[in-house]
Amino acid sequence: MKRTIGRKERADIPEFGLKDSVVKIDTGAYTSSIHVESAVVKNEQLHVVFSKDAPEGKFFDLWETKKVKSSNGISVERYTIEGDIRLGNVTYTTKFTLTNRSKMKYPVLLGRRLLNRNFIVDTSKVNILSATSNN
């Protein structure tokens, strides 16, 4: 059964260092994306720094690249990794493209790849899942 989600929700992405972070629902994006300070390949592993507060970063053995058309219409190659995101009281596994979103309001966008199977979006609401997970 699909759950209703608002245009913005609160989520935890522990392996990426995010707790109770506001995420924006983006029905125009296919893949979810997450802010990173840097992402580089070192010895066949992807080294990702998610935050200036944790410059040691994290290494990923499984990663790929994907061509993504950004909001300005320009196609760019981005690294993609899989991770778990907790929305309300349920954890989902999805792919995230990695990009520097430091100039954006929200560090995480959730795209249709995750939304289609699991949610109905009510754009008139925010934090629906946060309210229901406390009950």
Backbone as CSV, one residue per row, in Angstrom:
resi,resn,N_x,N_y,N_z,CA_x,CA_y,CA_z,C_x,C_y,C_z
1,MET,0.833,-1.188,0.000,0.000,0.000,0.000,0.879,1.254,0.000
2,LYS,0.543,2.198,-0.851,1.311,3.438,-0.921,0.928,4.352,0.236
3,ARG,1.947,5.050,0.752,1.749,6.022,1.823,1.713,7.418,1.218
4,THR,0.997,8.331,1.855,0.981,9.716,1.401,2.171,10.443,2.002
5,ILE,2.812,11.244,1.162,4.006,11.996,1.559,3.779,13.456,1.166
6,GLY,4.332,14.380,1.936,4.199,15.801,1.625,5.293,16.275,0.686
7,ARG,5.266,17.554,0.321,6.283,18.084,-0.599,7.658,18.183,0.053
8,LYS,7.670,18.203,1.384,8.919,18.144,2.161,8.671,17.172,3.304
9,GLU,9.700,16.402,3.639,9.602,15.456,4.749,10.915,15.465,5.518
10,ARG,10.893,14.852,6.691,12.112,14.675,7.486,12.551,13.229,7.329
11,ALA,13.858,13.033,7.221,14.372,11.686,6.983,15.718,11.498,7.656
12,ASP,16.052,10.231,7.889,17.379,9.841,8.371,18.057,9.041,7.277
13,ILE,19.322,9.363,7.028,20.154,8.575,6.123,21.453,8.328,6.883
14,PRO,21.439,7.390,7.837,22.556,7.218,8.774,23.913,6.966,8.124
15,GLU,23.960,6.121,7.105,25.272,5.812,6.526,25.878,6.999,5.790
16,PHE,25.072,8.033,5.503,25.574,9.246,4.875,25.689,10.387,5.885
17,GLY,25.421,10.095,7.161,25.585,11.080,8.219,24.441,12.065,8.367
18,LEU,23.259,11.758,7.847,22.125,12.680,7.964,21.089,12.139,8.934
19,LYS,20.708,12.980,9.891,19.687,12.609,10.863,18.670,13.735,10.929
20,ASP,17.392,13.376,10.848,16.296,14.333,10.916,16.502,15.504,9.947
21,SER,16.922,15.180,8.744,17.194,16.177,7.719,15.944,16.419,6.879
22,VAL,15.719,17.661,6.476,14.589,17.979,5.606,14.969,17.583,4.183
23,VAL,14.100,16.771,3.562,14.316,16.357,2.181,13.163,16.888,1.336
24,LYS,13.473,17.239,0.093,12.457,17.776,-0.813,12.021,16.666,-1.764
25,ILE,10.731,16.579,-1.979,10.172,15.599,-2.893,10.204,16.217,-4.289
26,ASP,10.834,15.510,-5.235,11.021,16.051,-6.585,10.467,15.069,-7.612
27,THR,9.195,15.230,-7.961,8.570,14.306,-8.904,9.102,14.491,-10.327
28,GLY,9.852,15.551,-10.562,10.453,15.770,-11.878,11.767,15.035,-12.055
29,ALA,12.361,14.586,-10.966,13.637,13.870,-11.030,13.382,12.369,-11.000
30,TYR,14.118,11.625,-11.810,13.959,10.175,-11.780,14.696,9.587,-10.574
31,THR,15.963,9.958,-10.419,16.788,9.419,-9.338,16.900,10.441,-8.221
32,SER,16.953,9.967,-6.995,17.175,10.840,-5.844,18.607,11.360,-5.897
33,SER,18.854,12.490,-5.271,20.220,13.020,-5.221,20.519,13.523,-3.818
34,ILE,21.812,13.539,-3.496,22.249,13.935,-2.169,23.487,14.818,-2.277
35,HIS,23.600,15.774,-1.375,24.747,16.680,-1.348,26.007,15.952,-0.896
36,VAL,27.097,16.211,-1.613,28.417,15.761,-1.187,29.402,16.905,-1.385
37,GLU,30.396,16.939,-0.527,31.476,17.914,-0.690,32.412,17.482,-1.811
38,SER,32.660,16.156,-1.891,33.514,15.635,-2.957,33.268,14.153,-3.145
39,ALA,33.571,13.681,-4.348,33.484,12.265,-4.677,34.551,11.970,-5.727
40,VAL,35.519,11.122,-5.366,36.607,10.772,-6.289,36.912,9.280,-6.178
41,VAL,37.358,8.712,-7.287,37.734,7.303,-7.300,39.184,7.174,-6.853
42,LYS,39.400,6.296,-5.856,40.738,6.007,-5.337,40.869,4.500,-5.222
43,ASN,41.827,3.921,-5.943,42.057,2.471,-5.888,40.775,1.675,-6.132
44,GLU,40.051,2.056,-7.161,38.816,1.387,-7.588,37.661,1.497,-6.588
45,GLN,37.813,2.328,-5.566,36.725,2.607,-4.629,36.334,4.069,-4.784
46,LEU,35.075,4.364,-4.501,34.602,5.743,-4.556,34.724,6.335,-3.160
47,HIS,35.525,7.390,-3.034,35.686,8.080,-1.756,34.763,9.292,-1.762
48,VAL,33.816,9.305,-0.807,32.800,10.357,-0.754,32.899,11.099,0.571
49,VAL,32.963,12.424,0.486,32.910,13.277,1.675,31.541,13.958,1.645
50,PHE,30.689,13.593,2.603,29.334,14.125,2.657,29.273,15.481,3.349
51,SER,30.224,15.742,4.250,30.143,16.954,5.066,31.539,17.457,5.398
52,LYS,31.671,18.769,5.505,32.945,19.356,5.941,33.270,18.934,7.370
53,ASP,32.230,18.580,8.135,32.422,18.139,9.518,33.004,16.736,9.613
54,ALA,32.987,15.992,8.517,33.525,14.626,8.494,34.409,14.455,7.255
55,PRO,35.566,15.160,7.226,36.405,15.164,6.025,37.042,13.815,5.690
56,GLU,37.019,12.871,6.646,37.586,11.542,6.353,36.711,10.793,5.353
57,GLY,35.442,11.138,5.280,34.543,10.566,4.297,34.294,9.088,4.470
58,LYS,33.822,8.489,3.409,33.475,7.074,3.418,33.816,6.480,2.059
59,PHE,34.272,5.220,2.049,34.598,4.533,0.804,33.465,3.581,0.416
60,PHE,33.162,3.531,-0.878,32.133,2.644,-1.414,32.751,1.733,-2.462
61,ASP,32.513,0.434,-2.310,32.986,-0.537,-3.295,32.047,-0.591,-4.496
62,LEU,30.763,-0.415,-4.238,29.761,-0.494,-5.303,29.281,0.903,-5.668
63,TRP,29.527,1.283,-6.890,29.124,2.586,-7.386,29.069,2.506,-8.902
64,GLU,28.437,3.466,-9.500,28.399,3.559,-10.957,28.298,5.016,-11.343
65,THR,28.348,5.291,-12.631,28.145,6.654,-13.107,26.863,6.677,-13.929
66,LYS,26.255,7.838,-13.967,24.988,8.006,-14.683,24.953,9.398,-15.268
67,LYS,24.462,9.506,-16.494,24.279,10.809,-17.106,22.949,11.369,-16.618
68,VAL,22.978,12.578,-16.063,21.797,13.209,-15.479,21.627,14.592,-16.090
69,LYS,20.395,14.916,-16.448,20.115,16.266,-16.937,19.711,17.105,-15.730
70,SER,20.509,18.118,-15.414,20.231,18.949,-14.242,19.100,19.922,-14.535
71,SER,18.677,20.659,-13.507,17.536,21.574,-13.633,17.777,22.669,-14.668
72,ASN,19.044,22.955,-14.977,19.333,23.975,-15.991,19.378,23.393,-17.405
73,GLY,19.085,22.078,-17.544,19.018,21.447,-18.853,20.320,20.876,-19.364
74,ILE,21.391,21.035,-18.612,22.701,20.530,-19.036,22.902,19.116,-18.498
75,SER,23.343,18.198,-19.372,23.622,16.825,-18.949,25.015,16.735,-18.349
76,VAL,25.094,16.077,-17.199,26.377,15.879,-16.521,26.489,14.423,-16.079
77,GLU,27.705,13.946,-15.964,27.967,12.598,-15.472,28.096,12.676,-13.954
78,ARG,27.342,11.830,-13.248,27.398,11.826,-11.781,27.652,10.420,-11.271
79,TYR,28.325,10.354,-10.127,28.467,9.081,-9.433,27.130,8.742,-8.784
80,THR,26.838,7.454,-8.714,25.607,6.965,-8.106,25.939,5.862,-7.117
81,ILE,25.349,5.951,-5.919,25.521,4.913,-4.907,24.145,4.547,-4.351
82,GLU,24.087,3.386,-3.730,22.838,2.944,-3.127,22.921,3.154,-1.621
83,GLY,21.791,3.523,-1.027,21.765,3.732,0.414,20.365,3.591,0.968
84,ASP,20.290,3.502,2.280,19.012,3.392,2.979,18.571,4.753,3.489
85,ILE,17.283,5.025,3.334,16.692,6.253,3.848,15.481,5.867,4.686
86,ARG,15.402,6.461,5.875,14.278,6.190,6.771,13.313,7.369,6.713
87,LEU,12.089,7.077,6.269,11.024,8.073,6.178,9.902,7.600,7.077
88,GLY,9.564,8.382,8.091,8.582,7.930,9.073,9.168,6.743,9.812
89,ASN,8.449,5.645,9.823,8.943,4.464,10.539,9.351,3.334,9.595
90,VAL,9.617,3.666,8.319,9.979,2.656,7.326,11.303,3.041,6.665
91,THR,12.153,2.038,6.448,13.429,2.246,5.766,13.332,1.708,4.345
92,TYR,13.789,2.501,3.385,13.786,2.142,1.967,15.220,2.168,1.455
93,THR,15.518,1.298,0.511,16.812,1.316,-0.170,16.590,1.924,-1.544
94,THR,17.449,2.887,-1.906,17.318,3.532,-3.211,18.679,4.009,-3.685
95,LYS,18.746,4.408,-4.933,19.977,4.973,-5.495,19.948,6.487,-5.353
96,PHE,21.136,7.038,-5.109,21.321,8.482,-5.005,22.420,8.907,-5.966
97,THR,22.171,9.961,-6.746,23.268,10.570,-7.481,23.948,11.542,-6.531
98,LEU,25.241,11.726,-6.710,26.038,12.573,-5.820,26.361,13.886,-6.518
99,THR,26.084,14.994,-5.834,26.334,16.306,-6.416,26.512,17.326,-5.301
100,ASN,27.174,18.410,-5.607,27.324,19.473,-4.621,26.070,20.336,-4.645
101,ARG,25.316,20.276,-3.558,24.069,21.030,-3.434,24.216,22.158,-2.402
102,SER,25.447,22.609,-2.162,25.688,23.603,-1.114,24.944,24.916,-1.367
103,LYS,24.625,25.219,-2.618,23.899,26.454,-2.915,22.390,26.240,-2.959
104,MET,21.978,25.011,-2.692,20.551,24.681,-2.713,20.005,24.665,-1.288
105,LYS,18.713,24.816,-1.154,18.083,24.865,0.166,18.047,23.501,0.853
106,TYR,17.892,22.428,0.057,17.748,21.089,0.624,18.902,20.195,0.187
107,PRO,19.498,19.470,1.128,20.641,18.609,0.777,20.238,17.335,0.042
108,VAL,18.948,16.974,0.109,18.481,15.726,-0.498,17.206,15.978,-1.294
109,LEU,17.178,15.428,-2.509,15.967,15.396,-3.318,15.571,13.940,-3.484
110,LEU,14.294,13.639,-3.321,13.808,12.282,-3.532,13.075,12.220,-4.865
111,GLY,13.544,11.344,-5.751,12.993,11.241,-7.098,12.006,10.104,-7.275
112,ARG,11.484,10.013,-8.500,10.421,9.055,-8.829,10.821,7.596,-8.649
113,ARG,12.084,7.277,-8.806,12.513,5.884,-8.648,12.090,5.345,-7.277
114,LEU,12.195,6.167,-6.247,11.748,5.801,-4.898,10.249,6.071,-4.729
115,LEU,9.790,7.198,-5.224,8.411,7.629,-4.987,7.371,6.729,-5.657
116,ASN,7.583,6.357,-6.908,6.573,5.623,-7.687,6.057,4.365,-7.008
117,ARG,6.930,3.596,-6.419,6.540,2.315,-5.826,5.941,2.473,-4.438
118,ASN,6.214,3.595,-3.775,5.936,3.678,-2.351,5.018,4.797,-1.891
119,PHE,4.862,5.866,-2.685,4.203,7.059,-2.164,3.227,7.699,-3.145
120,ILE,2.281,8.423,-2.574,1.440,9.380,-3.281,1.824,10.731,-2.698
121,VAL,2.100,11.709,-3.551,2.573,13.011,-3.085,1.407,13.989,-2.971
122,ASP,1.243,14.561,-1.779,0.258,15.628,-1.539,1.051,16.918,-1.376
123,THR,1.096,17.725,-2.443,1.929,18.928,-2.432,1.419,20.017,-1.502
124,SER,0.217,19.875,-0.975,-0.316,20.877,-0.044,0.161,20.632,1.386
125,LYS,0.874,19.539,1.620,1.291,19.159,2.977,2.811,19.062,3.092
126,VAL,3.291,19.149,4.345,4.699,18.898,4.665,4.767,18.031,5.917
127,ASN,5.815,17.261,6.017,6.106,16.439,7.199,4.965,15.512,7.622
128,ILE,4.279,14.942,6.670,3.196,14.006,6.977,3.742,12.785,7.707
129,LEU,4.836,12.233,7.214,5.373,11.010,7.801,5.945,11.242,9.189
130,SER,6.493,12.420,9.434,7.022,12.732,10.761,5.890,12.718,11.793
131,ALA,4.763,13.256,11.406,3.619,13.313,12.316,3.057,11.931,12.586
132,THR,3.004,11.068,11.551,2.413,9.743,11.732,3.365,8.771,12.403
133,SER,4.682,8.983,12.310,5.626,8.035,12.916,5.677,8.167,14.432
134,ASN,5.169,9.266,14.961,5.173,9.458,16.415,3.950,8.844,17.089
135,ASN,3.021,8.331,16.315,1.790,7.759,16.876,1.969,6.310,17.223
